[in-house]
Amino acid sequence: MGATRRLGTVGALLLLCACGQTTPPAPLQTGTGAGSGTTGSPLRTMVLVLAPPALSVPSGVDSCTGTGAFATLAAGQVVRVIDGTQAVVTTAALGEGRRSGQADAGCIWSAQVSLPTDARAYRAVIEGWGSSGLLSGEDLHQPIEIKPRG
């Protein structure tokens, strides 16, 4: 045997990770969070429309319809996420209305979106119906809620 060579932490980590690995490693993320100011893997979050019990009607075991201000909500409606300059960042379609919890808790419509992890602020909009407030990058770890206009 030759001389023993000491590996640094990174070398040992690479050696351990490479042995017997059958799938490629995940790409490195360059961003550390929504407000980090750097771009990395997209941040996945939900856009939600929550109707209170007085303005929604369960229409089956797992579905709902809205009434009043929520009557025009339907699966497939386009949700646009825009930044502070009004540029469209992404779009998604609302899912079916579902009970948001207990039978008397109202209904929820949702859409999943992916956003860049930079310091921009975002707003979610359903054209002609309502929008969320302008949310800073630090607030995007929570779902974005769209409220009706008026």
C-alpha positions in Angstrom: 0.0 0.0 0.0 1.2 3.5 -0.8 1.1 6.5 1.4 -2.2 7.4 3.0 -3.8 10.6 1.7 -6.2 12.6 3.8 -9.3 13.7 1.9 -11.0 17.0 2.7 -14.7 17.1 3.7 -15.8 17.8 0.1 -13.6 15.0 -1.3 -15.0 12.5 1.3 -18.5 13.6 0.6 -18.0 13.2 -3.2 -16.5 9.8 -2.7 -19.3 8.6 -0.5 -22.0 10.0 -2.8 -20.5 8.4 -5.9 -20.3 4.9 -4.6 -23.2 2.8 -5.7 -25.3 5.7 -6.9 -27.7 4.7 -9.6 -29.5 8.1 -10.2 -27.9 11.4 -11.0 -27.8 13.9 -8.2 -30.3 16.7 -8.1 -29.1 20.0 -9.5 -27.7 22.5 -7.0 -30.0 25.2 -5.9 -28.5 28.7 -6.0 -31.3 30.5 -4.2 -31.9 30.2 -0.5 -35.5 31.5 -0.4 -38.1 33.6 -2.0 -36.5 36.9 -0.8 -32.9 36.0 -1.2 -32.4 38.1 -4.3 -30.9 35.1 -6.2 -32.5 32.8 -8.7 -32.6 29.0 -8.1 -35.1 26.3 -8.3 -38.7 27.7 -8.7 -40.8 28.2 -5.6 -44.0 26.2 -5.8 -47.0 27.6 -4.0 -50.7 27.6 -4.2 -53.1 30.3 -5.3 -56.4 30.0 -3.3 -59.9 31.4 -3.5 -61.7 30.8 -0.2 -65.5 31.3 -0.1 -67.1 31.5 3.4 -70.0 29.1 4.2 -72.6 31.8 3.6 -71.4 32.2 0.0 -70.7 28.6 -1.0 -72.8 25.5 -1.3 -71.5 21.9 -1.1 -72.8 20.1 -4.1 -71.7 16.6 -3.3 -69.3 14.7 -1.1 -66.3 16.5 -2.4 -67.4 19.5 -4.5 -68.8 23.0 -4.1 -70.2 25.9 -6.0 -70.1 29.5 -5.1 -73.0 31.9 -4.6 -73.1 35.7 -4.5 -69.7 37.2 -5.3 -68.3 33.6 -5.7 -71.1 32.4 -8.1 -68.9 32.9 -11.3 -66.0 30.8 -10.1 -65.5 27.6 -12.0 -62.8 25.0 -12.6 -60.5 26.0 -15.5 -60.6 29.8 -14.9 -57.2 31.2 -15.6 -55.2 32.6 -12.7 -52.5 35.0 -13.8 -49.6 35.8 -11.5 -48.0 39.2 -12.3 -45.1 41.0 -10.9 -45.0 44.7 -9.7 -44.5 45.9 -13.3 -47.7 44.1 -14.5 -45.6 41.5 -16.5 -47.2 38.0 -16.5 -44.9 35.6 -14.6 -47.1 32.5 -14.9 -50.6 31.3 -15.4 -52.6 28.3 -14.1 -56.1 27.0 -14.1 -58.3 26.8 -11.0 -59.4 23.3 -9.9 -62.8 22.3 -8.9 -64.4 23.8 -5.9 -64.0 21.6 -2.8 -65.0 21.8 0.8 -62.2 23.6 2.7 -62.5 21.6 5.9 -65.6 20.7 7.9 -69.0 20.6 6.2 -69.7 24.2 7.5 -66.3 25.6 6.6 -67.1 26.9 3.1 -65.4 26.1 -0.2 -61.9 26.5 -1.8 -60.7 26.7 -5.4 -56.9 26.3 -5.9 -54.2 26.3 -8.5 -50.5 25.4 -8.1 -47.9 27.8 -9.5 -44.2 27.9 -9.8 -42.5 31.3 -9.3 -38.9 32.4 -9.6 -37.0 32.7 -6.3 -36.0 36.3 -6.6 -36.9 39.5 -4.7 -39.8 40.5 -6.9 -43.3 41.1 -5.6 -46.3 39.2 -7.1 -50.0 39.5 -7.4 -52.5 36.7 -8.4 -55.4 37.8 -10.6 -58.5 36.2 -12.0 -59.5 38.7 -14.7 -62.7 40.5 -14.0 -63.2 38.8 -10.7 -60.5 39.7 -8.1 -56.9 39.6 -7.0 -54.6 39.2 -4.1 -52.6 42.0 -2.6 -49.1 42.6 -3.9 -47.0 40.1 -2.0 -43.2 40.5 -1.4 -40.9 37.6 -2.1 -40.7 36.9 1.7 -44.4 36.3 1.9 -44.6 33.6 -0.9 -43.8 30.7 1.4 -47.6 30.8 2.2 -50.5 30.4 -0.3 -51.6 33.4 -2.2 -55.3 34.2 -1.6 -57.4 35.9 -4.2 -60.3 37.9 -2.9 -63.3 39.2 -4.9 -63.4 42.8 -6.0 -65.7 45.1 -4.2 
